[in-house]
Amino acid sequence: MLKLGLKRSWEYVITERVYRKFSKPVARFLAKLGVEPNLVTLVATILGVFSGFLIVLEEIYLAVLMVFVSQILDCVDGDLARILGKVSRKGAFLDRVLDRFVDAAIIIGIISLEPEKLWFIGLLAVIGSFGVSLSKAMAEAEGAVCRVGIGGRDTRLAVTMIGLTLKQFYLTLLVVATLGFLTTGHRVFHTLKQLEKH
């Protein structure tokens, strides 16, 4: 593994300043009940995917609320694992993989609102979003540190929730796609620079 000592970026600023305000007390409560972190991960995923179905049904505000709750629970599982001393690579892997299903479900839900108008920009939003996570995963597989870019999952979901609330569907997908491709490019370039030194 490369040990470059790079500073952590602002990738998780929204998580730290918003979601964890709720997730930490919830995690402490669930710890007393003996709830398993992976169960929370699954519930967060189900709610996140369900938000996509709510968008299809044009229950936009309820969908935004569901995304928000899903994001809180997505933090609860990690907080709970730390409290219970059950942090594991297995849990981290499961969390990362299932997050992709949530991301896709939300974007597909938005596309369904105006398919003829939104299918192409929606496709770009999916590709860009997956590119962000894939570039980081591949970088880490090669031993690089890859915490750069303005379009991490936190940012993209915040943009999505705001865009849905304002019912600016095309603009939302456009911004998500743009952030995705810019961040993927940034991460690829950043990783290649690291790997060239080793």
VENGI-V814285 format. One record per backbone hydrogen bond with DSSP energy under -1.0 kcal/mol. NH is the residue of the N-H (numbers start at 0). CO is the residue of the C=O. E is the energy in kcal/mol with one decimal. If there is no record, write none. Layout:
# VENGI-V814285
NH:CO:E  NH:CO:E
This chain:
# VENGI-V814285
1:142:-2.0  12:9:-1.6  15:11:-2.5  16:12:-2.6  17:13:-2.2  18:13:-1.2  19:14:-2.7  20:17:-1.2  21:18:-1.3  22:18:-2.7  23:19:-1.5  25:21:-1.6  26:22:-2.9  27:23:-2.2  28:24:-1.9  29:25:-2.7  30:26:-2.2  31:27:-1.2  34:29:-2.0  39:35:-1.3  40:36:-2.0  41:37:-1.9  42:38:-2.2  43:39:-2.6  44:40:-2.0  45:41:-2.5  46:42:-2.5  47:43:-2.2  48:44:-2.9  49:45:-2.4  50:46:-1.6  52:48:-1.2  53:49:-2.2  54:50:-1.9  55:51:-1.9  56:52:-1.9  57:54:-1.9  58:53:-3.0  59:57:-1.3  62:58:-2.2  63:59:-2.3  64:60:-2.1  65:61:-2.2  66:62:-2.5  67:63:-2.3  68:64:-2.5  69:65:-2.6  70:66:-2.3  71:67:-1.9  72:68:-2.5  73:69:-1.9  74:71:-1.0  75:71:-2.0  76:72:-1.9  78:74:-2.3  79:75:-3.4  80:76:-2.2  81:77:-2.0  82:78:-2.2  83:79:-2.5  85:80:-3.2  91:87:-1.9  92:88:-2.6  93:89:-2.4  94:90:-2.3  95:91:-2.2  96:92:-2.4  97:93:-2.5  98:94:-1.7  101:97:-1.5  102:98:-2.5  103:99:-2.3  104:100:-2.4  105:101:-2.2  106:102:-1.9  107:103:-2.9  108:104:-2.1  109:105:-1.9  110:106:-2.5  111:107:-2.0  112:109:-1.4  113:110:-1.0  117:113:-2.7  118:114:-1.9  121:117:-2.4  122:118:-2.0  123:119:-2.1  124:120:-1.9  125:121:-2.2  126:122:-2.5  127:123:-3.0  128:124:-2.3  129:125:-2.6  130:126:-2.3  131:127:-1.6  132:128:-1.4  133:129:-2.9  134:130:-2.5  135:131:-1.4  136:132:-2.5  137:133:-2.8  138:134:-1.9  139:135:-2.6  140:136:-1.8  141:137:-1.1  142:139:-1.4  143:138:-2.7  155:151:-2.4  156:152:-2.6  157:153:-2.0  158:154:-2.6  159:155:-2.3  160:156:-2.7  161:157:-2.3  162:158:-3.0  163:159:-2.7  164:160:-2.1  165:161:-2.0  167:162:-2.5  171:167:-2.1  172:168:-2.2  173:169:-2.5  174:170:-2.6  175:171:-2.5  176:172:-2.7  177:173:-2.5  178:174:-2.9  179:175:-2.3  180:176:-2.6  181:177:-2.6  182:178:-2.5  183:179:-2.4  184:180:-2.4  185:181:-2.3  186:182:-2.7  187:183:-2.5  188:184:-2.5  189:185:-2.8  190:186:-2.5  191:187:-2.6  192:188:-2.0  193:189:-1.5  194:190:-2.7  195:191:-1.8  196:193:-1.1  197:194:-1.1
